[in-house]
């Protein structure tokens, strides 16, 4: 642990990207400290005991509109198409989700085209000019009937808060379509790593200047080591600053994996259950990974209050507390070259492509230290 230029807390996408860039471009010696026993963070995928590759921490649907980002990652992986199709179970029927023309036709029981669907939702929606919360946002967009069928109870399970107590952005990420596209996202590139995310990040950090310590406590390493250049911290800011202003609020998840002796169980990778069961969704990631295997595995995803931090709770009080930690983080960057990067460190929900882009931005800031 001597002569380390860059100390990185976390071997997830952000930590791996920053280490790869620092080693290959700047020639810095990097040490990645990871408290889990594996790399790749929440993107970690590994074989289930049945032999089927599964996403251990929920599905990761890689998508991006950036050719440059795709080109960068293509140095470490080949790709296969991302078969990202989601349905929602309402009243015992499966509906395409996000809402599209097929969803609206099925729900309202009438044929529709783009114009008649817009007219229908205009009649359904509540006239709220400036929605103040997620309930008002959805009702202003699609009306109360669709809100109660697809959004209300899912949000209650996911966040343990009523949509009226959550920022409009919580449901604002979900599009409403007036065509028949059934993919979960609208991005230009929707692909998945051909050999999985873990293999991608393993290749990324396979470099003589990059060392990884798994099962290690960053606080203990930090007490023993002062890097010559900088530190990149990808954990939660309240933990870094010893919870000076109290803990930040997160929602966590539990996962139950169930093997089946048949090729597929579900018609698509993900089924949402807004109104039944304690779990919010079931995942059959084999639809995405392209594996040829006689068996399959379902993952049942249940939100919970305690455990690994997954989703920052977007409300005025949680954001106020985070801003106190953000001020400390900005000071640490100015005075000690400690850079807070990624989903946990910046207390925001971001997708994998956004996390990698934030890592590349952090690297550009680090590059300035080498000038």
C-alpha positions, 0 to 999 in steps of 0.5 A, spaced: 500 500 500 505 504 498 506 509 493 499 509 491 497 515 487 489 514 487 485 511 493 478 509 490 473 507 495 468 502 491 469 497 486 463 499 482 462 502 475 464 509 478 470 506 481 472 501 476 472 507 470 476 512 474 481 507 476 482 504 468 482 512 466 487 514 471 492 508 470 491 508 462 491 515 461 495 518 467 500 512 469 497 513 476 498 507 481 491 506 484 488 502 490 480 500 490 478 498 496 471 494 496 467 492 502 464 487 499 467 480 496 466 482 489 467 487 484 462 491 479 457 494 485 450 493 484 451 491 477 454 484 479 452 478 476 454 471 477 451 464 476 446 462 480 447 455 483 442 452 478 448 455 473 443 460 470 447 467 470 443 472 474 443 479 476 444 479 484 442 486 486 436 487 481 436 488 473 441 492 470 438 495 463 444 498 460 442 504 455 445 510 452 444 515 447 451 517 447 455 513 441 462 516 445 460 512 451 458 506 447 465 506 444 469 507 450 465 501 454 466 497 447 473 496 449 472 491 454 466 488 452 462 485 446 454 487 446 448 483 445 441 487 444 438 488 450 431 485 450 428 490 455 420 489 455 416 490 462 409 488 463 405 490 469 400 486 472 393 489 474 387 486 475 390 479 473 391 481 466 398 483 464 399 490 461 405 493 457 409 498 461 410 504 460 403 505 458 403 505 450 397 505 446 396 497 447 396 499 454 390 504 453 386 500 449 386 494 453 385 498 460 379 502 457 377 497 452 376 501 445 381 501 439 385 507 439 390 511 435 395 517 437 390 522 436 384 519 440 389 516 445 391 524 447 384 526 447 382 520 452 387 522 456 386 529 456 379 528 458 382 523 464 387 528 466 386 532 472 388 540 470 394 541 475 398 546 472 404 546 476 404 539 480 407 539 487 408 532 488 408 525 484 401 524 485 399 531 482 404 529 477 401 523 474 394 525 475 395 531 471 398 526 466 394 520 465 388 521 470 386 518 477 384 511 474 390 510 471 394 513 477 390 508 482 391 502 477 399 502 475 402 507 480 399 509 487 400 502 490 407 500 487 409 507 489 407 506 496 410 499 496 417 502 493 418 508 498 413 507 504 411 514 503 404 516 499 406 519 492 403 526 495 409 526 499 414 525 494 418 529 489 414 529 482 421 526 479 419 520 482 414 518 477 416 523 472 422 518 469 416 514 466 414 516 459 407 515 456 407 513 449 402 514 444 405 509 439 406 501 440 413 501 442 413 496 448 421 497 450 422 499 457 426 505 455 427 510 449 434 510 448 438 510 442 442 504 444 439 498 448 444 493 449 447 488 454 454 486 455 455 479 452 459 476 457 455 480 463 457 486 467 462 483 472 466 480 466 466 487 463 468 491 469 474 485 471 477 486 464 476 494 465 481 494 471 485 488 469 492 493 469 498 492 473 497 499 476 490 497 479 490 493 485 483 491 488 482 489 496 476 486 497 472 485 503 476 491 506 474 497 510 475 504 507 476 507 514 481 503 516 485 503 509 484 511 510 487 511 516 493 508 514 494 511 507 495 518 504 495 517 497 499 522 493 494 525 488 487 524 490 481 520 493 475 518 489 469 516 494 463 512 492 460 511 498 455 514 502 457 521 504 454 521 511 458 515 513 464 518 510 463 524 515 461 520 521 454 521 520 455 529 523 448 531 521 444 524 522 443 519 517 441 520 510 434 516 508 435 510 503 430 505 501 433 498 501 431 491 497 431 484 498 432 479 493 429 472 493 431 467 487 427 461 485 429 456 480 425 453 475 426 446 471 424 450 464 427 454 459 422 460 461 417 462 466 415 469 464 413 472 457 418 478 458 424 480 463 420 484 468 413 484 471 411 489 476 406 488 481 403 494 483 397 492 487 398 485 490 404 481 493 409 484 498 414 484 492 414 490 487 416 485 481 419 479 478 425 478 474 427 473 469 434 476 467 435 470 462 430 474 457 436 479 457 442 475 457 441 471 451 443 464 455 442 458 452 440 453 458 434 448 460 433 452 466 431 459 469 431 463 475 426 468 477 428 474 482 423 476 487 424 484 489 421 486 495 423 494 498 425 494 505 427 500 510 433 497 512 439 494 509 444 496 503 442 503 500 439 503 494 434 509 493 435 516 496 428 518 498 426 524 494 423 529 499 424 536 501 427 534 508 432 529 505 434 533 500 436 539 506 440 534 510 444 532 504 445 539 502 449 539 509 453 533 507 454 536 500 457 542 503 462 538 507 464 534 500 465 540 496 470 543 502 473 536 502 475 536 494 477 543 495 482 542 501 484 535 501 482 532 493 477 528 495 472 527 490 465 524 491 462 520 485 457 516 483 450 514 486 451 513 493 456 519 494 451 524 490 445 522 493 441 521 487 438 515 483 442 514 476 442 509 471 449 505 469 450 509 463 449 516 468 454 513 473 459 511 468 459 518 465 459 521 472 466 517 473 469 520 466 467 527 469 470 525 475 476 523 471 477 529 467 477 533 474 483 528 476 486 530 470 487 537 472 491 535 478 496 532 473 497 538 469 
